[in-house]
Amino acid sequence: GQWANALADLDAATKLDQKNLSTWTLRARVLVQLDRNQDAVTDFSRAIMLNPRDAGLRGERAAVLEKMERHQEALQDRDTAVQLAPDLPPAWAARSESWAALGLTEKATADAGEAIRLNPALPEAWFAQGNAKFACGDLAGATEDLKHALALREDYPDAQRLLAAIDEKMKPPVEAKATPPLIAPPALAIVGKIAAPPLPGFLIGAPRLAETSTQADEHNQRARRLIASGRLQD
C-alpha cells in the first residue's frame, strides 16, 4: 500500500544519508502506521541520538513503548521529556498516563493536575486526570473529567473508549431469572413433542530537513508528499 511506498522512499533516503534527523523521525512514524513497533522504536532511538534534547522525540518513542506494554521504559522517556521541557503541558499529561499504567496513581494525579494548571484548555490534560481517577476507582470523577476532555475535543477516541468502559462498569448487575420447577405430567397424559428454544501526544513538529544530498532529499520529500496527500489509507 501507500505506507509501504513511503517507507521504500525513506529507506532509500536513509541509505544515502545516515545523519538526517528528519528522515529517521518520519520513517519511525511510518513504521508505527505499519504496526512495526520495534522497528519504530529503533528509528526513534536513532533520531534521539542525533538530537538528544528533543522532548517530542522522547514522547513519540514512549507512546510506541506503551503500545508494546513496556511501561517502565516509556516512563523513563516521559520523565526525560518533562525534565527537558518542564513548561510543556503535554509532557506532564503523558507522564501521568505512564504513572497510572504502573499503578502509581498519586503521581499520575499530580502530573495531570500540573498539566491542567499549565494549560486548562488541553484535552490530554483532562484525559490524564480522568485516567488517573479511573485507576483510583473514582468512576464519577473520571467521568466528569473525560466529558470535559470531549467537550474540548469531540473526536477523542481514547476518551470515548474509557468513558464507555466506565459506563459499562457502572451498569447495575442483571439478576438471573429463577427457573420454574419441572412438573411431571399426569400418568395418562399424551406426551407431545417439545419445540427446541430458538461485544488508536504529544508531538512536537518534525525537525526541519538538514542540508543533505539531493537524492536523499528527493526520497524524503516524495515520502512526505505521499503522507500529506491523504491517500495513505492502509
Phi, psi and chi 1 to 4 in degrees:
 res  aa     phi    psi   chi1   chi2   chi3   chi4
   1 GLY       - -170.8      -      -      -      -
   2 GLN   -68.9  -33.2  -63.8  -66.2  -14.3      -
   3 TRP   -61.6  -40.5  -73.5  116.9      -      -
   4 ALA   -65.1  -36.6      -      -      -      -
   5 ASN   -65.1  -41.5  -67.9  -20.6      -      -
   6 ALA   -63.3  -39.8      -      -      -      -
   7 LEU   -63.8  -38.6 -178.4   61.0      -      -
   8 ALA   -61.1  -41.8      -      -      -      -
   9 ASP   -65.0  -40.8  -89.0  -43.1      -      -
  10 LEU   -70.2  -33.2  -68.1  165.2      -      -
  11 ASP   -59.5  -44.7  -75.2  -16.4      -      -
  12 ALA   -64.8  -39.6      -      -      -      -
  13 ALA   -65.4  -40.2      -      -      -      -
  14 THR   -69.2  -30.9   55.5      -      -      -
  15 LYS   -68.6  -32.5  -71.6  175.8 -177.8  176.5
  16 LEU   -81.6  -27.0  -69.7  165.0      -      -
  17 ASP  -147.8  103.3 -176.4   -0.5      -      -
  18 GLN   -79.1   -8.0  -67.1  -75.7  -42.7      -
  19 LYS  -116.3   22.7  -64.6 -176.7  178.6 -179.9
  20 ASN   -90.7  104.9 -170.6  -43.1      -      -
  21 LEU   -58.6  -43.7  172.3   61.8      -      -
  22 SER   -62.6  -39.4 -179.9      -      -      -
  23 THR   -65.4  -45.9  -58.7      -      -      -
  24 TRP   -62.6  -39.1  -72.3  116.5      -      -
  25 THR   -65.4  -47.0  -57.3      -      -      -
  26 LEU   -65.4  -39.5 -168.8   57.5      -      -
  27 ARG   -62.6  -40.7 -172.5  174.2 -175.0  -86.4
  28 ALA   -60.7  -41.2      -      -      -      -
  29 ARG   -66.3  -38.3  -68.2  170.5 -177.6  165.0
  30 VAL   -66.1  -39.9  169.9      -      -      -
  31 LEU   -62.2  -35.3  -72.9  165.7      -      -
  32 VAL   -60.9  -44.0  170.8      -      -      -
  33 GLN   -63.3  -26.9  -63.3  -59.4  -39.2      -
  34 LEU   -91.0    7.6  -66.8  168.8      -      -
  35 ASP    61.2   26.7  -72.5  -35.2      -      -
  36 ARG   -98.7   70.9  -69.5  172.8   54.0 -179.1
  37 ASN   -66.8  -41.1  -65.9  -37.3      -      -
  38 GLN   -65.3  -39.8 -178.2   54.0   57.7      -
  39 ASP   -63.8  -36.9  -70.0  -24.1      -      -
  40 ALA   -64.7  -42.0      -      -      -      -
  41 VAL   -59.6  -42.3  168.0      -      -      -
  42 THR   -60.9  -43.8  -60.6      -      -      -
  43 ASP   -70.7  -38.5  -81.8   11.5      -      -
  44 PHE   -62.4  -36.1  -83.3  128.5      -      -
  45 SER   -64.1  -40.0  -62.0      -      -      -
  46 ARG   -63.3  -41.4  -72.7  175.6  173.2  139.3
  47 ALA   -64.8  -39.9      -      -      -      -
  48 ILE   -65.7  -35.5  -71.3  168.1      -      -
  49 MET   -62.1  -33.5  -72.0  177.6   65.3      -
  50 LEU   -77.9  -26.9  -67.6  168.7      -      -
  51 ASN  -144.9   77.2 -173.0    5.4      -      -
  52 PRO   -67.0  -11.8   20.4  -30.2      -      -
  53 ARG  -100.5   14.0  -62.8 -164.4   60.2   78.3
  54 ASP   -88.2  105.7 -169.7  -37.0      -      -
  55 ALA   -65.3  -32.5      -      -      -      -
  56 GLY   -63.6  -40.3      -      -      -      -
  57 LEU   -63.8  -39.4  -70.8  174.0      -      -
  58 ARG   -60.8  -42.3  -59.9  -85.7 -178.6  176.2
  59 GLY   -65.1  -39.0      -      -      -      -
  60 GLU   -67.7  -41.3  -70.2 -169.1   71.4      -
  61 ARG   -65.1  -39.0 -175.8  170.8   68.5  177.2
  62 ALA   -61.6  -38.5      -      -      -      -
  63 ALA   -62.2  -38.9      -      -      -      -
  64 VAL   -69.3  -40.8 -176.6      -      -      -
  65 LEU   -61.9  -36.8  -71.0  167.5      -      -
  66 GLU   -63.4  -40.7  -72.7  -75.7    9.5      -
  67 LYS   -60.2  -31.0  -75.0  177.4   63.7  177.4
  68 MET   -89.4    5.4  -59.8  169.1   71.4      -
  69 GLU    60.5   31.4  -62.1 -171.0   -4.8      -
  70 ARG   -98.8   68.5  -69.6  159.8   61.7  176.4
  71 HIS   -65.5  -37.7  -57.0  -58.8      -      -
  72 GLN   -66.4  -40.9 -167.8   63.6   51.3      -
  73 GLU   -66.4  -39.1  -66.9  171.5   78.3      -
  74 ALA   -62.6  -41.1      -      -      -      -
  75 LEU   -61.1  -40.7  176.1   61.0      -      -
  76 GLN   -60.1  -42.9  -69.1  172.0    3.1      -
  77 ASP   -65.1  -43.0  -95.6  -17.4      -      -
  78 ARG   -71.4  -31.4  -73.6  175.7  166.8  164.9
  79 ASP   -65.2  -42.5 -168.4   45.9      -      -
  80 THR   -64.0  -39.3  -58.8      -      -      -
  81 ALA   -61.7  -40.3      -      -      -      -
  82 VAL   -64.7  -40.4  167.3      -      -      -
  83 GLN   -66.0  -37.1  -66.5  174.3   36.7      -
  84 LEU   -74.7  -32.9  -69.7  169.9      -      -
  85 ALA  -137.7   69.9      -      -      -      -
  86 PRO   -66.6  -16.2   23.0  -33.0      -      -
  87 ASP   -95.4    7.9  -64.3  -31.1      -      -
  88 LEU   -98.3  106.7 -164.7   65.8      -      -
  89 PRO   -55.8  -41.3  -23.5   32.9      -      -
  90 PRO   -60.7  -27.2  -24.5   35.8      -      -
  91 ALA   -65.3  -41.1      -      -      -      -
  92 TRP   -68.1  -42.0  -68.4   91.7      -      -
  93 ALA   -62.8  -41.4      -      -      -      -
  94 ALA   -67.0  -41.3      -      -      -      -
  95 ARG   -66.2  -32.4 -167.8  173.7   71.3  171.0
  96 SER   -57.2  -42.0  170.8      -      -      -
  97 GLU   -65.3  -35.4  -66.6 -178.2   43.0      -
  98 SER   -67.3  -42.2  -72.5      -      -      -
  99 TRP   -58.8  -44.8  -70.6  127.0      -      -
 100 ALA   -62.8  -39.7      -      -      -      -
 101 ALA   -62.7  -26.1      -      -      -      -
 102 LEU   -94.7    3.8  -69.2  167.7      -      -
 103 GLY    80.6   10.5      -      -      -      -
 104 LEU   -95.1   75.7  -59.3  170.1      -      -
 105 THR   -71.3  -30.5   54.0      -      -      -
 106 GLU   -65.2  -43.2  -71.9 -174.1   11.9      -
 107 LYS   -67.7  -36.4  -68.7 -176.0  176.0 -177.4
 108 ALA   -62.5  -44.0      -      -      -      -
 109 THR   -64.8  -41.6  -59.1      -      -      -
 110 ALA   -63.3  -44.1      -      -      -      -
 111 ASP   -67.1  -39.7  -84.5    7.7      -      -
 112 ALA   -63.2  -41.2      -      -      -      -
 113 GLY   -61.3  -38.0      -      -      -      -
 114 GLU   -67.8  -38.6 -179.7   62.7   12.5      -
 115 ALA   -62.5  -42.5      -      -      -      -
 116 ILE   -65.2  -40.2  -68.3  170.7      -      -
 117 ARG   -61.7  -40.7 -174.9 -170.5   71.6   78.9
 118 LEU   -73.0  -34.7  -70.9  168.0      -      -
 119 ASN  -152.9   91.9 -175.5    1.0      -      -
 120 PRO   -65.0  -12.9  -16.5   29.4      -      -
 121 ALA   -97.3   12.0      -      -      -      -
 122 LEU   -91.5  113.7 -178.1   70.1      -      -
 123 PRO   -57.6  -39.4  -20.2   30.7      -      -
 124 GLU   -60.9  -30.5  -71.7   86.4   -5.8      -
 125 ALA   -67.4  -43.7      -      -      -      -
 126 TRP   -70.9  -35.3  -69.8   98.3      -      -
 127 PHE   -62.0  -44.1  172.2   81.1      -      -
 128 ALA   -60.2  -41.0      -      -      -      -
 129 GLN   -68.1  -40.6 -177.4  164.7  -84.1      -
 130 GLY   -63.6  -39.4      -      -      -      -
 131 ASN   -63.3  -40.8 -176.3   57.4      -      -
 132 ALA   -65.4  -41.6      -      -      -      -
 133 LYS   -66.6  -37.5  -71.8 -179.5  179.7  178.5
 134 PHE   -60.6  -42.8  175.8   75.1      -      -
 135 ALA   -64.4  -27.6      -      -      -      -
 136 CYS   -82.5  -11.7  -68.8      -      -      -
 137 GLY    92.4    4.4      -      -      -      -
 138 ASP   -86.3   81.5  179.4    5.2      -      -
 139 LEU   -69.5  -37.1  -58.8 -173.9      -      -
 140 ALA   -66.3  -44.9      -      -      -      -
 141 GLY   -64.3  -39.9      -      -      -      -
 142 ALA   -62.7  -42.4      -      -      -      -
 143 THR   -59.1  -44.6  -62.7      -      -      -
 144 GLU   -60.5  -45.3 -176.3  178.2  -13.7      -
 145 ASP   -67.5  -39.3  -72.5  -21.9      -      -
 146 LEU   -67.4  -37.1  -67.3  168.4      -      -
 147 LYS   -65.8  -35.3  -73.5 -177.7  176.2  178.3
 148 HIS   -63.9  -43.2 -164.1  119.7      -      -
 149 ALA   -60.8  -41.6      -      -      -      -
 150 LEU   -71.5  -27.1  -73.7  166.8      -      -
 151 ALA   -68.4  -32.1      -      -      -      -
 152 LEU   -79.9  -31.8  -68.5  168.2      -      -
 153 ARG  -144.8  104.8 -177.5 -168.3  -59.8  155.9
 154 GLU   -62.7  -40.4 -173.8  175.7  -14.5      -
 155 ASP   -92.9   85.5 -176.6   18.8      -      -
 156 TYR  -135.7   84.5 -163.5  162.5      -      -
 157 PRO   -55.9  -40.6  -25.0   34.8      -      -
 158 ASP   -61.6  -42.8  -72.7  -16.2      -      -
 159 ALA   -66.6  -39.4      -      -      -      -
 160 GLN   -64.1  -42.2  -68.4  165.0  -16.0      -
 161 ARG   -65.5  -43.4  -79.2 -168.2  -69.4  -92.3
 162 LEU   -67.6  -37.9 -173.1   52.1      -      -
 163 LEU   -64.1  -39.2 -164.9   56.9      -      -
 164 ALA   -64.7  -38.4      -      -      -      -
 165 ALA   -64.5  -38.0      -      -      -      -
 166 ILE   -67.4  -43.9  -68.5  172.0      -      -
 167 ASP   -57.6  -40.0  -72.0  -17.1      -      -
 168 GLU   -65.2  -41.4 -167.9   64.4   29.9      -
 169 LYS   -65.9  -31.3  -85.5 -179.3  169.7  -72.2
 170 MET   -85.9   -4.9  -65.7  179.6   75.5      -
 171 LYS   -68.1  138.9  -75.9 -178.3 -179.5  178.0
 172 PRO   -66.9  146.2   23.0  -31.9      -      -
 173 PRO   -63.8  144.0   23.0  -32.3      -      -
 174 VAL   -86.5  123.7  178.3      -      -      -
 175 GLU   -78.1  135.6  -66.5 -175.9    5.8      -
 176 ALA   -73.3  136.0      -      -      -      -
 177 LYS   -74.6  138.7  -66.5 -177.5  178.9  179.9
 178 ALA   -68.7  138.5      -      -      -      -
 179 THR   -84.5  124.3  -56.1      -      -      -
 180 PRO   -64.0  147.0   22.8  -32.3      -      -
 181 PRO   -66.5  147.9   24.1  -33.2      -      -
 182 LEU   -80.7  133.7  -65.9  174.7      -      -
 183 ILE  -113.7  123.8  -58.3  173.7      -      -
 184 ALA   -67.4  139.0      -      -      -      -
 185 PRO   -71.7  158.3   26.3  -32.9      -      -
 186 PRO   -57.9  152.7  -20.4   30.6      -      -
 187 ALA   -57.3  -34.5      -      -      -      -
 188 LEU   -96.7    4.1  -62.7  176.5      -      -
 189 ALA   -69.5  148.8      -      -      -      -
 190 ILE   -83.7  122.4  -61.5  173.4      -      -
 191 VAL   -86.2  117.9 -179.8      -      -      -
 192 GLY   -97.6  175.5      -      -      -      -
 193 LYS   -77.5  136.2  -69.2 -175.3  178.7  179.5
 194 ILE   -96.5  124.7  -58.5  174.3      -      -
 195 ALA   -70.3  138.0      -      -      -      -
 196 ALA   -71.7  137.5      -      -      -      -
 197 PRO   -66.0  129.6   23.5  -30.6      -      -
 198 PRO   -73.0      -   23.3  -27.2      -      -
 199 LEU       -      -  139.9 -127.3      -      -
 200 PRO       -      - -126.6   20.1      -      -
 201 GLY       - -130.7      -      -      -      -
 202 PHE  -111.3  147.0   67.0   92.7      -      -
 203 LEU  -126.0  136.3  -58.7  177.2      -      -
 204 ILE  -100.4  138.6  -65.9  176.6      -      -
 205 GLY   -47.8  147.5      -      -      -      -
 206 ALA   -60.0  140.4      -      -      -      -
 207 PRO   -63.6  152.6   21.2  -31.1      -      -
 208 ARG   -66.0  149.2  -64.2  170.3   60.9 -175.5
 209 LEU   -64.3  134.7  -75.2  173.3      -      -
 210 ALA   -79.5  164.5      -      -      -      -
 211 GLU   -69.1  110.8  -67.7  -74.9  -23.3      -
 212 THR  -130.1 -176.9   59.6      -      -      -
 213 SER   -64.6  152.1   69.9      -      -      -
 214 THR   -59.8  -41.2  -57.2      -      -      -
 215 GLN   -65.9  -44.0  -73.6 -179.7  -53.7      -
 216 ALA   -62.3  -41.1      -      -      -      -
 217 ASP   -59.9  -41.9 -122.1   13.6      -      -
 218 GLU   -63.5  -44.8  -72.3  175.2   -3.6      -
 219 HIS   -61.9  -44.5  -73.7  -64.6      -      -
 220 ASN   -59.9  -49.2 -162.3  -31.8      -      -
 221 GLN   -66.3  -36.7  -67.8  -64.1  -17.7      -
 222 ARG   -65.1  -40.3 -176.1  163.1   61.1 -174.2
 223 ALA   -62.9  -40.2      -      -      -      -
 224 ARG   -62.7  -40.4  -74.3  179.7  177.5  -82.9
 225 ARG   -65.3  -38.3  -73.9 -165.4  -62.8  -87.3
 226 LEU   -61.0  -43.9  -79.2  167.4      -      -
 227 ILE   -69.2  -41.8  -66.4  168.0      -      -
 228 ALA   -73.7  -18.6      -      -      -      -
 229 SER   -69.9  -16.9   69.5      -      -      -
 230 GLY    80.3    7.6      -      -      -      -
 231 ARG   -91.5   -1.0  -68.6 -176.1  -74.1  115.0
 232 LEU   -87.3   90.9  -58.5 -175.7      -      -
 233 GLN  -110.6    1.7  -58.2  -63.0  -34.6      -
 234 ASP   -65.0      -  -67.8    2.2      -      -
